[in-house]
Amino acid sequence: MESDSTQPSVPSTPADPGQRPGPGSSQPCQTVSKSVKRRARHEFDGWAKTYDRSIVQHLLFRPAYRMFMEELYEWRRHIPDPFDGLDIGSGTGSWLAMIAGSPLPSRRLVGLDYSGEMCRVAEQKAQTIEGAPSFINGDSEHLPFADGAFDFVTCSHSFHHYPNQAAAVREMRRVLRPGGRLMLIDGFRDNIIGWVLFDVLITRAESTPEARVFHAPWSMMRQYFVDSGFTQIRQRKTGIWAPIFLTVGTA
Ligand SMILES: C[S@@+](CC[C@H](N)C(=O)[O-])C[C@H]1O[C@@H](n2cnc3c(N)ncnc32)[C@H](O)[C@@H]1O
């Protein structure tokens, strides 16, 4: 079931988590930023080996790959030119493997992830794939690529781990060619079910007192895209019990 909801019903918590202050606002942003990233690395280094067998795959991750694939097909089916794509927070590389295994004409597929273990598992999987994607251990806020290096950037279920979300979207915009697209998916926390799942349960599970994850609400996500200079911004939501939403923008 899919909808084009535009009326979030649960208000967001912080006014601007683009750079989030620490709990009680006593910690400098840079310290918080580092602890959020360290926390993410720790979580995903530990999860890497069993990640592909997790039940969450069915609930959250695969529905996101399906949404991306719909978008990519719709966009590229009449464009024969091969494309270059970057997936940020690429995890074990399943989404890039899907593209490589599809009839779509990819030229260069790169995954970037902050967890070295996730990259290692992704690289192992990629060895058996034709037109194999490559993986880089890096940070979404500092992409090691030239301006305009990619035709698309994707990012799924990773954004809520970024302590400086606005800066990350600006980086994504920077590495896109004119006319390139950013497709970003994360948990939809703007209705009651999404709020309980993402803002309460998952935030509690993935945060420490020093390092909180943050699911950007619908309107805030749109604003990040606007502020980074994206045009033709579209958003759509899917899923009832595990709602997620996609935001697409053109560079
Ligand atoms: C839930 S996983 C999602 C992986 C993949 N996108 C998927 O949908 O299966 C979140 C990923 O984001 C990565 N991550 C967290 N913070 C990051 C950052 N600052 N820069 C790059 N990757 C990050 C984690 O290491 C983890 O692999």
The ligand as an SDF file (V2000), in Angstrom:
LIG
                    3D

 27 29  0  0  0  0  0  0  0  0999 V2000
   20.8220    0.0810    8.5890 C   0  0  0  0  0  0  0  0  0  0  0  0
   22.3000    0.1180    7.6450 S   0  0  0  0  0  0  0  0  0  0  0  0
   21.6360    0.3310    6.0030 C   0  0  0  0  0  0  0  0  0  0  0  0
   22.5420   -0.3060    4.9660 C   0  0  0  0  0  0  0  0  0  0  0  0
   21.9870   -0.3140    3.5550 C   0  0  0  0  0  0  0  0  0  0  0  0
   21.7780    1.0300    3.0560 N   0  0  0  0  0  0  0  0  0  0  0  0
   20.7000   -1.1000    3.4980 C   0  0  0  0  0  0  0  0  0  0  0  0
   19.6510   -0.5050    3.2570 O   0  0  0  0  0  0  0  0  0  0  0  0
   20.7580   -2.3270    3.6950 O   0  0  0  0  0  0  0  0  0  0  0  0
   22.9930    1.7270    7.9720 C   0  0  0  0  0  0  0  0  0  0  0  0
   24.4000    1.8630    7.4250 C   0  0  0  0  0  0  0  0  0  0  0  0
   24.7950    3.2360    7.4980 O   0  0  0  0  0  0  0  0  0  0  0  0
   26.1790    3.2650    7.8180 C   0  0  0  0  0  0  0  0  0  0  0  0
   26.5530    4.5820    8.3660 N   0  0  0  0  0  0  0  0  0  0  0  0
   26.2040    5.1080    9.5640 C   0  0  0  0  0  0  0  0  0  0  0  0
   26.7390    6.3420    9.7000 N   0  0  0  0  0  0  0  0  0  0  0  0
   27.4180    6.6120    8.5580 C   0  0  0  0  0  0  0  0  0  0  0  0
   28.1660    7.7230    8.0830 C   0  0  0  0  0  0  0  0  0  0  0  0
   28.3480    8.8320    8.8300 N   0  0  0  0  0  0  0  0  0  0  0  0
   28.7150    7.6540    6.8480 N   0  0  0  0  0  0  0  0  0  0  0  0
   28.5570    6.5490    6.0810 C   0  0  0  0  0  0  0  0  0  0  0  0
   27.8650    5.4610    6.4830 N   0  0  0  0  0  0  0  0  0  0  0  0
   27.2910    5.4840    7.7000 C   0  0  0  0  0  0  0  0  0  0  0  0
   26.3320    2.1270    8.8180 C   0  0  0  0  0  0  0  0  0  0  0  0
   27.6710    1.7210    8.9800 O   0  0  0  0  0  0  0  0  0  0  0  0
   25.4290    1.0550    8.2030 C   0  0  0  0  0  0  0  0  0  0  0  0
   26.1190    0.1960    7.3510 O   0  0  0  0  0  0  0  0  0  0  0  0
  1  2  1  0
  2  3  1  0
  2 10  1  0
  3  4  1  0
  4  5  1  0
  5  6  1  0
  5  7  1  0
  7  8  2  0
  7  9  1  0
 10 11  1  0
 11 12  1  0
 11 26  1  0
 12 13  1  0
 13 14  1  0
 13 24  1  0
 14 15  1  0
 14 23  1  0
 15 16  2  0
 16 17  1  0
 17 18  1  0
 17 23  2  0
 18 19  1  0
 18 20  2  0
 20 21  1  0
 21 22  2  0
 22 23  1  0
 24 25  1  0
 24 26  1  0
 26 27  1  0
M  CHG  2   2   1   9  -1
M  END
$$$$
